[in-house]
């Protein structure tokens, strides 16, 4: 995972890397490792939601509610002083503005809507997306079925206007002006009083409401634009005029470099700068390096258009 995140940052240093984790017991430990690996966004997905086009085993064993996963991740990251390194996103069956406010109180900063957005544009949840026979023309390439699609972007936009209006109303009742002001404020959550159900009488929901106190110190909400891999060999490669000319003209360039075993994903950033996003590396010759200050290998690199 750490190497994959490194590769993604390498090819596009300004892009944010998002890692999706399924809510389950122990997700906090995994999220802490992902944060240390330089991920920018961690997405917590609950067991609910989805179109139902997944395999049956995935539907029946798809983790736990996002509330449990989100609160565990937020708590672990706060306790280990890693919360400012990542932005938390929650999704999984969200449908209303109350879902957004609840996720914010539990520590989420972004919120994902999937199934309900599809329904807003006309999906009827037939759960046959994988068969190419969607009866309303949403998930199909058959022209006769695509003609049945009557949805418009306005339907989805209008739905989110209503969600935003409900969020605004709930914030007003709480006495806050911005959604950012209530992120992580689990102290505003409390259990419903007067509910006496035998089925839920023994449930302990303190894990959802007893989170680290964030009322005073809100500095963890300030995140850097995107994590960096630090100084890498590709930065040196890109400074050479012949490489810049080859990228601009989609031509060919040769360069001899000293490589160390710590130089990871060499030429990945060069590929990211190429207009075609493709760079072919021709390993012409590998011989022992004659450099006295760097112990490594001399590599002749040929950069060609794909």
C-alpha positions as CSV (number, residue, x, y, z in Angstrom):
1,X,0.0,0.0,0.0
2,X,2.8,2.4,0.9
3,X,4.6,1.8,-2.4
4,X,1.3,2.2,-4.4
5,X,0.7,5.6,-2.6
6,X,4.3,6.6,-3.4
7,X,3.8,5.7,-7.0
8,X,0.7,7.8,-7.3
9,X,2.3,10.8,-5.7
10,X,5.3,10.3,-8.0
11,X,3.3,10.4,-11.2
12,X,1.3,13.5,-10.1
13,X,2.7,15.4,-7.2
14,X,-0.3,17.8,-7.0
15,X,-3.0,15.1,-6.9
16,X,-4.5,13.8,-3.7
17,X,-4.4,10.1,-3.1
18,X,-7.6,8.5,-1.7
19,X,-7.7,5.1,0.0
20,X,-11.0,3.4,0.5
21,X,-11.4,1.2,3.6
22,X,-14.4,-1.0,4.5
23,X,-15.7,-0.3,8.0
24,X,-14.9,-3.2,10.3
25,X,-13.4,-4.0,13.7
26,X,-9.8,-2.9,13.8
27,X,-10.1,-0.4,10.9
28,X,-8.4,2.3,13.1
29,X,-5.1,0.5,13.1
30,X,-5.2,0.1,9.3
31,X,-6.1,3.8,8.9
32,X,-3.2,4.8,11.0
33,X,-0.9,2.9,8.7
34,X,-2.5,4.4,5.7
35,X,-2.0,7.9,7.1
36,X,1.7,7.2,7.8
37,X,2.0,6.0,4.2
38,X,1.2,9.5,3.0
39,X,-2.4,9.1,1.9
40,X,-4.3,12.3,1.6
41,X,-7.9,11.1,2.0
42,X,-9.3,8.0,3.8
43,X,-12.7,6.9,2.7
44,X,-14.7,4.9,5.2
45,X,-17.4,2.8,3.5
46,X,-20.2,1.2,5.5
47,X,-22.0,-2.0,4.8
48,X,-25.1,-0.3,3.4
49,X,-25.7,1.2,0.0
50,X,-24.5,0.1,-3.4
51,X,-26.5,-1.0,-6.4
52,X,-26.6,-4.7,-5.5
53,X,-24.7,-5.6,-8.7
54,X,-21.8,-7.0,-6.6
55,X,-21.3,-10.7,-5.9
56,X,-23.6,-12.2,-3.3
57,X,-20.6,-12.8,-0.9
58,X,-19.7,-9.1,-1.1
59,X,-23.2,-8.0,-0.3
60,X,-23.6,-10.4,2.7
61,X,-20.2,-9.8,4.2
62,X,-19.6,-6.1,3.5
63,X,-18.4,-4.8,6.9
64,X,-20.2,-2.9,9.6
65,X,-22.1,0.5,9.6
66,X,-20.0,3.5,8.6
67,X,-20.7,5.1,12.0
68,X,-18.6,2.4,13.8
69,X,-15.8,2.6,11.3
70,X,-15.7,6.4,11.2
71,X,-15.6,6.9,14.9
72,X,-12.9,4.3,15.4
73,X,-10.7,5.8,12.7
74,X,-11.2,9.4,14.0
75,X,-10.4,8.3,17.6
76,X,-7.3,6.4,16.7
77,X,-5.9,9.2,14.4
78,X,-6.6,11.8,17.0
79,X,-4.9,9.8,19.8
80,X,-1.9,9.2,17.7
81,X,-1.7,12.8,16.4
82,X,-2.2,11.8,12.8
83,X,-5.6,13.4,12.2
84,X,-4.2,16.5,10.5
85,X,-2.4,14.3,7.9
86,X,-5.6,13.0,6.3
87,X,-9.1,14.1,5.3
88,X,-11.8,11.7,6.3
89,X,-14.7,10.8,3.9
90,X,-17.7,8.7,4.8
91,X,-20.2,6.9,2.6
92,X,-22.5,4.0,2.6
93,X,-26.3,4.4,2.3
94,X,-26.3,8.2,3.0
95,X,-29.6,9.7,1.9
96,X,-30.5,12.8,3.9
97,X,-29.0,16.0,5.4
98,X,-29.2,14.4,8.9
99,X,-26.8,11.7,7.6
100,X,-24.3,14.4,6.6
101,X,-24.6,16.2,10.0
102,X,-24.2,13.0,11.9
103,X,-21.1,12.0,9.9
104,X,-19.7,15.5,10.5
105,X,-20.2,15.2,14.3
106,X,-18.4,11.9,14.2
107,X,-15.4,13.3,12.4
108,X,-16.0,13.1,8.6
109,X,-15.2,16.1,6.5
110,X,-16.5,14.8,3.1
111,X,-19.6,12.7,2.4
112,X,-20.4,10.3,-0.4
113,X,-23.8,9.8,-2.0
114,X,-24.1,7.0,-4.5
115,X,-27.3,5.0,-4.7
116,X,-29.6,7.9,-3.8
117,X,-28.0,9.9,-6.6
118,X,-28.8,7.2,-9.1
119,X,-32.4,7.0,-7.8
120,X,-32.7,10.8,-8.3
121,X,-31.9,10.4,-12.0
122,X,-34.3,7.5,-12.5
123,X,-32.6,4.3,-11.3
124,X,-35.2,1.8,-10.0
125,X,-32.6,-0.5,-8.3
126,X,-33.4,-3.5,-10.5
127,X,-30.0,-4.9,-9.4
128,X,-29.1,-6.2,-12.8
129,X,-26.5,-3.6,-13.7
130,X,-24.0,-6.3,-14.7
131,X,-26.3,-7.9,-17.3
132,X,-26.5,-4.9,-19.6
133,X,-30.3,-5.1,-19.4
134,X,-31.1,-2.1,-17.2
135,X,-34.9,-1.6,-17.8
136,X,-34.7,2.2,-17.4
137,X,-31.6,2.7,-19.5
138,X,-29.2,3.8,-16.8
139,X,-26.6,1.0,-16.8
140,X,-26.7,-0.4,-20.4
141,X,-25.2,0.1,-23.8
142,X,-28.3,-1.2,-25.7
143,X,-29.7,1.6,-27.7
144,X,-33.3,0.5,-27.4
145,X,-32.9,0.5,-23.6
146,X,-31.0,3.8,-23.5
147,X,-33.9,5.5,-25.1
148,X,-36.0,4.8,-22.0
149,X,-33.7,7.0,-19.9
150,X,-35.5,10.2,-18.9
151,X,-33.2,11.5,-16.2
152,X,-31.5,14.9,-16.4
153,X,-28.7,16.5,-14.4
154,X,-31.3,18.9,-13.0
155,X,-32.9,16.0,-11.1
156,X,-29.6,15.3,-9.3
157,X,-28.8,18.9,-8.7
158,X,-32.3,19.5,-7.3
159,X,-31.9,16.6,-4.9
160,X,-28.6,17.9,-3.5
161,X,-30.2,21.4,-3.0
162,X,-32.7,19.8,-0.7
163,X,-30.0,17.9,1.2
164,X,-28.0,21.1,1.6
165,X,-31.2,22.9,2.8
166,X,-31.7,20.2,5.4
167,X,-28.1,20.5,6.6
168,X,-28.5,24.3,6.8
169,X,-31.7,23.9,8.9
170,X,-30.0,21.4,11.3
171,X,-27.0,23.7,11.7
172,X,-29.3,26.6,12.5
173,X,-31.0,24.5,15.2
174,X,-27.6,23.7,16.7
175,X,-26.5,27.3,16.5
176,X,-23.6,27.0,14.0
177,X,-23.0,28.7,10.7
178,X,-20.7,26.3,8.9
179,X,-20.5,22.5,8.7
180,X,-16.8,22.7,9.4
181,X,-17.6,24.1,12.9
182,X,-19.2,20.8,14.0
183,X,-16.7,18.3,12.5
184,X,-15.6,16.0,15.3
185,X,-18.0,17.6,17.8
186,X,-19.3,14.3,19.2
187,X,-20.2,16.1,22.4
188,X,-23.3,17.4,20.6
189,X,-24.5,13.8,20.1
190,X,-26.6,12.2,22.8
191,X,-28.8,9.1,23.0
192,X,-32.5,9.4,22.6
193,X,-34.2,9.5,26.0
194,X,-37.4,7.5,26.8
195,X,-36.8,4.8,24.3
196,X,-37.3,1.4,26.0
197,X,-36.8,-1.4,23.5
198,X,-35.9,-4.9,24.7
199,X,-33.9,-5.5,21.5
200,X,-31.6,-2.5,22.1
201,X,-31.6,-2.3,25.9
202,X,-28.2,-3.8,26.3
203,X,-26.4,-1.9,23.5
204,X,-23.5,0.3,24.6
205,X,-23.2,3.2,22.1
206,X,-20.6,5.1,24.1
207,X,-18.1,4.4,21.3
208,X,-20.1,6.7,19.0
209,X,-20.5,9.6,21.4
210,X,-17.3,9.5,23.6
211,X,-14.7,10.8,21.2
212,X,-11.6,13.0,21.8
213,X,-12.6,16.6,22.8
214,X,-12.1,18.9,19.9
215,X,-13.9,22.0,21.1
216,X,-10.8,24.1,21.7
217,X,-8.1,22.8,19.4
218,X,-9.3,22.8,15.8
219,X,-5.9,22.9,14.1
220,X,-6.2,19.3,12.9
221,X,-8.8,20.5,10.4
222,X,-6.0,22.2,8.4
223,X,-4.5,19.9,5.9
224,X,-1.8,20.4,3.3
225,X,-2.7,20.4,-0.3
226,X,-1.1,17.1,-1.1
227,X,1.6,15.0,0.6
228,X,5.0,15.0,-1.1
229,X,7.5,12.3,-1.7
230,X,10.3,14.7,-1.0
231,X,13.4,15.2,-3.2
232,X,13.4,12.4,-5.8
233,X,15.7,11.5,-8.8
234,X,12.9,12.4,-11.2
235,X,13.2,16.0,-10.2
236,X,16.8,15.9,-11.3
237,X,15.9,14.1,-14.6
238,X,13.3,16.8,-15.5
239,X,15.8,19.6,-15.1
240,X,17.9,18.3,-18.1
241,X,17.1,20.3,-21.3
242,X,17.2,17.2,-23.5
243,X,14.5,15.5,-21.4
244,X,12.3,18.7,-21.4
245,X,12.7,18.9,-25.2
246,X,11.8,15.2,-25.7
247,X,8.7,15.7,-23.6
248,X,7.6,18.8,-25.4
249,X,8.3,17.4,-28.9
250,X,7.4,13.8,-28.0
251,X,10.9,12.9,-29.2
252,X,13.7,10.7,-27.9
253,X,16.3,11.5,-25.2
254,X,19.2,9.6,-23.6
255,X,20.6,10.2,-20.2
256,X,23.1,8.4,-18.1
257,X,22.4,8.5,-14.3
258,X,23.7,6.9,-11.1
259,X,21.0,4.9,-9.5
260,X,20.7,3.7,-5.9
261,X,18.5,1.1,-4.5
262,X,16.6,3.9,-2.7
263,X,15.6,5.5,-6.0
264,X,12.1,4.2,-6.3
265,X,9.8,4.5,-9.3
266,X,12.4,6.1,-11.5
267,X,10.9,8.0,-14.5
268,X,7.4,7.8,-13.2
269,X,7.2,11.6,-12.9
270,X,8.7,11.9,-16.3
271,X,5.8,9.8,-17.6
272,X,3.3,12.0,-15.8
273,X,4.7,15.1,-17.5
274,X,4.6,13.5,-21.0
275,X,1.5,14.6,-23.0
276,X,0.7,11.0,-23.9
277,X,1.3,9.9,-20.3
278,X,3.5,7.1,-21.7
279,X,7.3,6.8,-21.5
280,X,9.3,3.8,-22.7
281,X,12.5,3.2,-20.8
282,X,15.1,1.4,-22.8
283,X,17.8,-0.1,-20.4
284,X,20.7,0.2,-22.8
285,X,23.5,-0.6,-20.5
286,X,24.1,-1.3,-16.8
287,X,27.6,-1.1,-15.5
288,X,29.3,-0.4,-12.1
289,X,29.3,3.2,-11.3
290,X,32.6,5.1,-11.4
291,X,31.4,7.8,-9.1
292,X,33.2,7.9,-5.7
293,X,30.5,9.8,-3.9
294,X,27.6,7.6,-4.8
295,X,27.6,3.9,-4.7
296,X,25.2,2.6,-7.3
297,X,24.8,1.6,-10.9
298,X,25.1,3.7,-14.0
299,X,22.0,3.4,-16.1
300,X,21.5,4.8,-19.6
301,X,17.9,5.8,-20.0
302,X,16.2,6.3,-23.3
303,X,12.9,8.2,-23.2
304,X,10.7,7.7,-26.2
305,X,7.1,8.6,-27.1
306,X,4.6,5.7,-26.8
